Amino acid sequence: MEFNIYCDESCHLKSDYSNIMVLGAIWCLQEKKRRIFKRLREIKVHYNLPKDFEIKWHKVSPAKVDFYLSLIDYFFDTDDLHFRALVVPDKSGLDHNSFNQTHDDFYYKMYFDLLKVILNPTDSYNIFLDIKDSKSQEKVNRLTEILRNNHYDYNKTIIKNIQQVKSHEVELIPLTDLLIGAVCYQHRGLKSNSAKLKIIERIQERSGYSLMNSTLFREEKTNIFIWKSRKS
């Protein structure tokens, strides 16, 4: 089978407003993509939003909470969508020098850890990353090489393609942003936005998970992995 994987990240920079870093991915069968994209646009229209309205965690507000809750329900109501998040609990404790790496190197290592669990050697995958900056294509090429080597994919039949895209042009990257935003908000212990708290509560209710702990390794619907350094 051929799958599409849509990836995004939250608070991934070495120094920003949060010590929590979250990478996430939503995946589905490639043949289901058009129907899913169509349904997401229909939900927008139902709530009097433009079809090209970009779903973003930072846009969540009480005025649009019903819209965002509908998106969460759609994710859990369809068997075609799956989600995995990798959480780095404290970036401030990272010791890149000891591992002869930059923070950018670490970022792509985390992407490798995020994706390696999703990949099945009997299937093939197209992977879409939210475009990070104008200089990141070299690292994306390196990630492609590492993933292929790890899965002995020398014929490029498993990892068919990894490419950067603009998130607003691909419906499922914004949905990934919404889910990882909820995971990150929960891990940061924030409470100020009542609409965001409602979304987190709905995800917890529908998934059966607190989002604070790692799930089973092969959890298919809502897979959470809390990363720990070797030193810890």
Stockholm file with secondary structure:
# STOCKHOLM 1.0

chainA/1-232         MEFNIYCDESCHLKSDYSNIMVLGAIWCLQEKKRRIFKRLREIKVHYNLPKDFEIKWHKVSPAKVDFYLSLIDYFFDTDDLHFRALVVPDKSGLDHNSFNQTHDDFYYKMYFDLLKVILNPTDSYNIFLDIKDSKSQEKVNRLTEILRNNHYDYNKTIIKNIQQVKSHEVELIPLTDLLIGAVCYQHRGLKSNSAKLKIIERIQERSGYSLMNSTLFREEKTNIFIWKSRKS
#=GR chainA/1-232 SS CEEEEEEEEESCSSSSSCSCEEEEEEEEEGGGHHHHHHHHHHHHHHTTCCTTCCCCGGGCCGGGHHHHHHHHHHHHHCTTCEEEEEEESCGGGCCTGGGTCCHHHHHHHHHHHHHHTTCCTTSEEEEEEECCCTTTHHHHHHHHHHHHHHTTCTTSSSEEEEEEECGGGSTHHHHHHHHHHHHHHHHHTCCSCHHHHHHHHHHHHHHCCCSSSCCCTTCSSEEEEECCCSCC
#=GC SS_cons         CEEEEEEEEESCSSSSSCSCEEEEEEEEEGGGHHHHHHHHHHHHHHTTCCTTCCCCGGGCCGGGHHHHHHHHHHHHHCTTCEEEEEEESCGGGCCTGGGTCCHHHHHHHHHHHHHHTTCCTTSEEEEEEECCCTTTHHHHHHHHHHHHHHTTCTTSSSEEEEEEECGGGSTHHHHHHHHHHHHHHHHHTCCSCHHHHHHHHHHHHHHCCCSSSCCCTTCSSEEEEECCCSCC
//
